[in-house]
Amino acid sequence: MDVFHIEGPVRLSGSVRINGSKNASLPIMAATILAPGISTLKAVPRLSDISVCSELLGELGCKITRDQNGELCIDSTVIDNPVGEYEIVRRMRAGICILGPLLARCGRAEVSMPGGCAIGDRPVNLHLKGLKALGAQIHLKNGYIIAEAPNGLKGKDIFLGGPFGSTVLGTANVLMAATLAKGRTVIESAACEPEIADLANCLNKMGAKITGIGSPRLTIEGVEQLQPVSYQVLPDRIEAGTFIAAAAITASELRLQNCWLGDMMAVVDALRHIGVSIDAEGDGCVVSRSGPIKTAEITTQPYPGFPTDLQAQFMALLSLAEGNSVVIEKVFPDRFMHVAELNRMAANLRKEGPTVIVAGVKKLIAAPVMASDLRASAALVLAGLAAEGTTTINRVYHIDRGYERIEERLNPLGAKIVRENV
């Protein structure tokens, strides 16, 4: 098992290119199930989650390769085993995304209840509600979701709102299934995240008829078949936000390439509020901080609100602010396992239900810490860059799920991170 040893504090400088989005790549990979033939996906990052998804598609019957340009080629000509096995799906939450396209193409799907990071309860009831509305017969057996539509799916008006807002993966599942349903489907309270818009744009390039992309109302006119596609995945706004936070927490200047600020307005607004300078440049931006970190109140919300996937990184940043900040988690109210680990590094954080009070400290101090999930591990890396001494982060396999060899990208910028297998 790998660990990181991070020596700090450091200053960063230079340029980094943002990779393609993990959260867009995974449902788009699942969407290739809908179109028999070879699809080519560009800018798909090399992550452990991508490897797990490739393994999952392989078990269904697909053939997955990387060509000489690094593009991901998925041959979905044959789908002869419409089963998402527990041993694979338990390793990645987005594994549930095969349910909708398998049901639409094969008329039957058997998929294990999903796993993934330990960030709180994430039920799939809205996924099942939407698929049932399209005419699927669904029951649970031995931890598996068994969905059947022997006579095909039929379009329907569906409301997908839940107690914490829209469902991103639920919207993806129902959207993919609806592309091959007979008639028109309307998804009301659909997720508006850029990753869902990217999925919809990809599906349209495959021959789907989807309108309302980027809005909370998606309209899908079912078609009889979809075609394989060549498609480039959008940049990863969460990776971009993490690198911006790295510049901010170390009082550094960085240039980010392939960074779409238009997808990050809530994040950019929060950063400027706390004293971080962000200026658009070319296809990216220049980020810097020279003055103190100011306090803020951050509330996570579905897009276009502040993303829950950047909550932990911002908590690390605000731990060095001059005064008290408040972080409120409204998407996954239990997503605070990083609080105790940041406190081990001399942060002053107090959790009160879905809220954390962040009392700023003058400095962080290195300590051995444990990564609990993907974004928590990124927060600990940021804290390690700013802390005095050598921070050791255990269980960094979490960070490999969403960041491609992050130490090899930060070290040329001035970081001092050593990966060790122990």
C-alpha positions in Angstrom: 0.0 0.0 0.0 1.4 3.4 -1.0 1.9 6.4 1.3 2.8 10.0 0.6 5.6 11.8 2.5 5.1 15.6 1.9 7.7 18.1 3.0 6.4 21.6 3.7 5.9 24.5 3.6 6.6 25.0 -0.1 5.9 27.6 -2.8 4.6 26.6 -6.1 5.2 28.1 -9.6 4.8 27.1 -13.2 2.0 25.7 -15.4 -0.2 22.6 -15.2 -2.7 21.2 -17.7 -6.0 20.0 -16.3 -7.0 16.5 -17.4 -10.3 15.3 -18.7 -13.1 14.9 -16.1 -13.4 11.7 -14.2 -17.0 12.4 -13.3 -17.9 12.9 -17.0 -15.8 10.0 -18.3 -17.5 7.3 -16.2 -21.1 7.8 -17.4 -19.9 8.4 -20.9 -18.0 5.1 -20.8 -21.3 3.5 -19.7 -23.2 5.2 -22.5 -21.1 3.3 -25.1 -23.2 0.2 -24.1 -26.1 1.8 -26.0 -24.3 1.8 -29.4 -22.9 -1.5 -30.8 -19.5 -0.9 -32.4 -16.3 0.9 -31.5 -16.4 4.3 -29.7 -13.3 6.4 -29.1 -13.2 8.7 -26.1 -10.5 11.4 -25.9 -9.0 13.0 -22.8 -10.1 10.2 -20.5 -7.7 10.4 -17.5 -5.7 7.4 -16.3 -7.2 6.8 -13.0 -8.0 3.7 -10.9 -11.8 4.5 -11.2 -11.4 4.4 -15.0 -9.6 1.1 -14.7 -12.4 -0.3 -12.6 -15.0 0.9 -15.1 -13.1 -0.6 -17.9 -13.0 -3.9 -16.0 -16.7 -3.7 -15.4 -17.5 -3.1 -19.1 -15.1 -5.9 -20.0 -17.2 -8.3 -17.8 -20.3 -7.3 -19.8 -18.6 -8.3 -23.1 -17.0 -5.0 -24.2 -13.4 -4.8 -25.4 -11.4 -1.9 -24.0 -8.0 -0.6 -25.2 -5.9 2.5 -25.2 -4.6 3.5 -28.6 -1.1 5.0 -29.3 -2.6 8.5 -28.7 -3.9 7.5 -25.3 -7.5 7.6 -26.5 -9.8 5.0 -24.9 -11.4 2.7 -27.4 -14.5 0.7 -26.3 -15.9 -2.0 -28.6 -19.4 -2.7 -27.4 -20.4 -4.9 -30.4 -21.2 -7.7 -28.0 -23.0 -7.4 -24.7 -23.5 -11.0 -23.6 -23.4 -10.8 -19.8 -25.6 -7.9 -18.6 -24.5 -8.3 -14.9 -22.6 -5.8 -12.8 -20.9 -8.1 -10.3 -20.5 -7.1 -6.6 -16.7 -7.5 -6.6 -16.4 -4.8 -9.2 -19.3 -2.4 -8.5 -18.5 -2.2 -4.8 -15.3 -0.5 -5.6 -16.8 2.5 -7.4 -20.0 4.4 -6.9 -20.4 5.2 -10.6 -20.7 1.5 -11.4 -24.4 1.9 -11.0 -24.4 3.9 -14.3 -24.5 0.7 -16.3 -28.0 -0.1 -15.1 -29.9 2.3 -17.4 -28.0 1.6 -20.7 -28.0 -2.2 -20.0 -31.7 -2.2 -19.5 -32.3 -0.1 -22.6 -30.1 -2.3 -24.8 -30.6 -5.8 -23.4 -34.1 -5.5 -21.8 -32.6 -6.8 -18.6 -29.9 -5.8 -16.1 -28.6 -7.2 -12.9 -26.4 -4.8 -11.0 -25.0 -5.0 -7.5 -25.8 -2.1 -5.1 -22.9 0.3 -5.5 -19.9 1.1 -3.3 -17.3 3.9 -3.5 -16.0 6.4 -1.0 -17.3 6.5 2.6 -18.8 10.0 2.5 -22.3 9.2 3.8 -25.5 7.5 2.7 -26.2 7.7 -1.1 -29.3 5.7 -1.9 -30.3 4.7 -5.4 -34.1 5.1 -4.9 -34.3 7.9 -7.4 -32.5 5.8 -10.1 -35.1 3.1 -9.6 -38.0 5.5 -9.5 -37.0 6.9 -12.8 -36.5 3.5 -14.5 -39.8 2.2 -13.1 -41.5 5.2 -14.6 -40.1 4.2 -18.0 -41.7 0.8 -17.6 -39.0 -1.3 -15.9 -39.9 -4.1 -13.5 -37.4 -3.9 -10.6 -36.8 -6.0 -7.6 -33.9 -6.5 -5.2 -32.3 -9.9 -4.6 -29.2 -10.8 -2.6 -27.8 -7.2 -2.8 -28.5 -6.9 -6.5 -30.9 -4.7 -8.5 -32.7 -6.8 -11.1 -34.4 -4.7 -13.7 -36.4 -6.1 -16.6 -38.2 -4.5 -19.6 -39.1 -7.4 -21.9 -41.4 -5.2 -24.0 -39.0 -2.2 -24.1 -39.1 1.1 -22.3 -41.7 3.8 -22.9 -41.3 7.6 -22.5 -42.7 9.3 -19.4 -42.7 12.6 -17.5 -40.5 12.0 -14.5 -39.7 14.1 -11.4 -36.3 13.2 -10.1 -35.9 15.7 -7.2 -34.8 14.3 -3.8 -34.3 15.6 -0.2 -30.9 16.9 -1.1 -31.7 18.2 -4.6 -31.2 16.6 -7.9 -29.3 13.3 -8.4 -26.4 13.4 -10.8 -25.9 9.6 -11.4 -29.7 9.1 -11.2 -30.1 11.7 -14.0 -27.4 10.0 -16.0 -29.0 6.5 -15.6 -32.5 7.7 -16.6 -31.2 9.9 -19.4 -29.3 7.0 -21.0 -32.2 4.6 -20.7 -34.7 7.2 -22.1 -32.7 7.6 -25.4 -33.9 4.2 -26.6 -37.4 4.4 -25.0 -40.5 4.7 -27.3 -41.9 8.2 -27.3 -40.9 11.3 -25.3 -39.4 11.5 -21.8 -39.2 14.6 -19.7 -36.9 14.6 -16.7 -37.9 17.4 -14.3 -35.5 18.4 -11.6 -32.6 16.9 -13.6 -29.1 17.5 -12.5 -27.5 20.5 -14.2 -23.9 19.6 -13.6 -21.5 20.1 -16.5 -20.7 16.4 -16.5 -24.4 15.6 -17.2 -24.4 18.2 -20.0 -21.3 16.5 -21.4 -23.0 13.1 -21.3 -26.1 14.6 -23.0 -23.9 16.2 -25.7 -22.1 12.9 -26.3 -25.4 11.0 -26.5 -26.7 13.5 -29.1 -23.5 13.0 -31.1 -24.4 9.3 -31.0 -27.8 10.1 -32.5 -30.0 10.8 -29.5 -32.5 13.6 -29.5 -32.0 15.5 -26.2 -33.0 19.2 -25.6 -32.8 21.4 -22.5 -29.2 20.4 -21.9 -27.8 22.2 -18.9 -31.2 23.0 -17.5 -33.3 21.2 -14.8 -35.7 20.0 -17.5 -34.4 17.5 -20.0 -36.6 16.4 -22.9 -35.7 13.2 -24.7 -37.3 11.9 -27.9 -36.6 8.2 -28.1 -34.8 6.8 -31.1 -34.5 3.2 -32.3 -30.7 3.0 -32.2 -27.6 4.9 -31.4 -24.2 4.9 -33.3 -20.7 4.6 -32.0 -19.0 8.0 -31.3 -15.7 9.8 -31.2 -15.9 12.3 -28.4 -13.6 14.4 -26.2 -14.4 14.7 -22.5 -14.6 18.1 -20.9 -11.9 19.3 -18.4 -12.2 18.2 -14.8 -13.5 21.2 -12.8 -12.8 19.5 -9.5 -9.1 18.8 -10.4 -8.9 22.4 -11.5 -10.4 23.6 -8.2 -7.9 21.4 -6.3 -4.9 22.9 -8.1 -6.2 26.4 -7.6 -6.5 25.7 -3.9 -2.9 24.4 -3.9 -1.8 27.7 -5.2 -3.9 29.6 -2.7 -2.9 27.6 0.4 0.9 28.0 -0.5 0.6 31.7 -1.4 1.9 30.8 -4.9 1.2 31.6 -8.5 0.2 28.9 -11.0 -1.0 28.9 -14.6 -3.8 26.4 -15.4 -4.3 25.2 -18.9 -7.5 23.5 -20.2 -9.5 25.0 -17.3 -13.1 26.2 -18.0 -13.8 28.9 -15.5 -17.4 29.1 -16.8 -18.1 25.8 -15.1 -16.7 27.0 -11.8 -18.4 30.3 -11.1 -19.3 29.5 -7.5 -15.8 28.3 -6.8 -14.2 31.4 -8.4 -16.5 33.7 -6.5 -15.6 32.0 -3.2 -11.9 32.2 -4.0 -11.9 35.8 -4.9 -13.9 36.5 -1.7 -11.1 35.0 0.4 -8.3 37.0 -1.3 -7.2 34.7 -4.2 -6.6 36.3 -7.6 -7.9 34.4 -10.7 -7.5 35.9 -14.1 -8.6 34.2 -17.4 -5.8 33.5 -19.8 -6.1 31.6 -23.1 -7.9 28.4 -22.4 -7.2 28.6 -18.7 -6.3 31.0 -16.0 -3.6 32.5 -13.7 -4.0 32.0 -10.0 -2.2 33.7 -7.2 -2.4 34.8 -3.6 -0.1 37.3 -1.9 -2.2 38.6 1.0 -3.8 36.8 4.0 -6.6 34.3 3.5 -9.9 35.9 4.5 -12.8 34.1 6.2 -15.8 32.8 4.3 -19.1 30.9 4.7 -19.2 28.0 2.2 -22.4 26.0 1.6 -22.3 23.1 -0.8 -25.2 22.7 -3.2 -26.0 21.0 -6.5 -24.7 22.8 -9.5 -24.4 25.7 -10.1 -23.8 26.0 -6.4 -20.5 25.3 -4.6 -19.5 21.6 -5.3 -19.4 19.1 -2.5 -16.3 17.6 -4.2 -14.3 20.7 -3.3 -15.6 21.1 0.3 -12.7 19.2 1.9 -10.0 21.1 -0.1 -11.6 24.5 0.9 -11.7 23.4 4.5 -7.9 22.9 4.4 -7.5 26.3 2.9 -9.8 28.1 5.3 -8.0 26.5 8.3 -5.3 29.1 7.7 -7.7 32.1 7.3 -7.5 35.1 9.7 -10.7 34.4 11.8 -13.6 32.1 11.8 -15.2 30.5 8.8 -18.3 28.2 8.4 -18.6 25.2 6.1 -22.1 23.8 5.6 -22.6 20.5 3.7 -26.0 20.2 2.1 -25.3 17.5 -0.4 -23.7 14.7 1.8 -24.2 15.9 5.4 -21.8 13.2 6.8 -18.9 14.1 4.5 -16.6 15.2 7.2 -14.2 12.4 7.9 -11.3 14.7 7.0 -12.0 17.0 10.0 -10.3 14.8 12.5 -7.3 14.3 10.3 -6.9 18.1 9.6 -7.1 18.6 13.4 -4.2 16.3 13.8 -2.2 18.8 11.8 -3.1 21.6 14.2 -6.2 22.9 12.4 -9.0 24.1 14.7 -12.2 22.5 13.3 -15.4 21.8 15.2 -18.2 19.7 13.6 -21.8 20.5 14.6 -24.1 18.3 12.6 -23.8 19.2 8.9 -21.7 22.2 9.7 -18.0 22.7 10.6 -16.8 25.8 12.4 -13.3 26.6 11.1 -11.2 28.7 13.5 -8.2 29.9 11.5 -4.7 29.1 12.8 -1.4 30.7 12.0 0.2 27.5 10.8 -0.4 23.8 10.2 2.0 21.3 11.6 3.0 18.0 9.9 1.6 14.8 11.3 0.8 11.2 10.1 -2.8 11.2 8.8 -5.2 8.8 7.1 -7.0 9.4 3.9 -10.7 8.3 4.2 -12.0 9.2 0.7 -11.0 10.7 -2.6 -11.5 14.4 -1.9 -10.4 14.1 1.8 -7.1 12.8 0.6 -6.7 15.8 -1.7 -7.4 18.1 1.2 -4.6 16.4 3.2 -2.2 16.8 0.3 -3.0 20.5 0.3 -2.5 20.8 4.0 0.8 18.9 3.7 2.1 21.4 1.2 1.5 24.2 3.7 2.4 22.5 6.9 5.7 22.7 8.8 7.6 19.4 8.6 7.0 16.1 6.8 3.4 14.9 6.6 2.8 11.2 6.0 -0.6 10.4 4.3 -1.7 6.7 4.5 -4.1 5.0 2.1 -3.4 7.3 -0.9 -5.1 4.8 -3.2 -8.1 7.0 -2.6 -6.4 9.9 -4.3 -5.5 7.7 -7.3 -9.2 7.3 -7.9 -9.5 10.9 -9.1 -6.1 12.4 -9.7 -3.6 11.1 -12.2 -0.3 10.6 -10.3 -0.8 13.9 -8.5 2.7 13.9 -7.0 4.3 13.8 -10.5 2.3 16.9 -11.5 2.9 18.9 -8.3 6.6 18.1 -7.9 7.7 20.0 -11.0 5.8 23.0 -9.7 7.9 23.0 -6.5 6.2 20.4 -4.2 8.2 17.8 -2.4 6.1 14.7 -2.4 7.5 11.2 -2.2 5.4 8.1 -2.9 6.5 5.0 -1.0 5.2 1.5 -1.0 5.0 0.1 2.5 
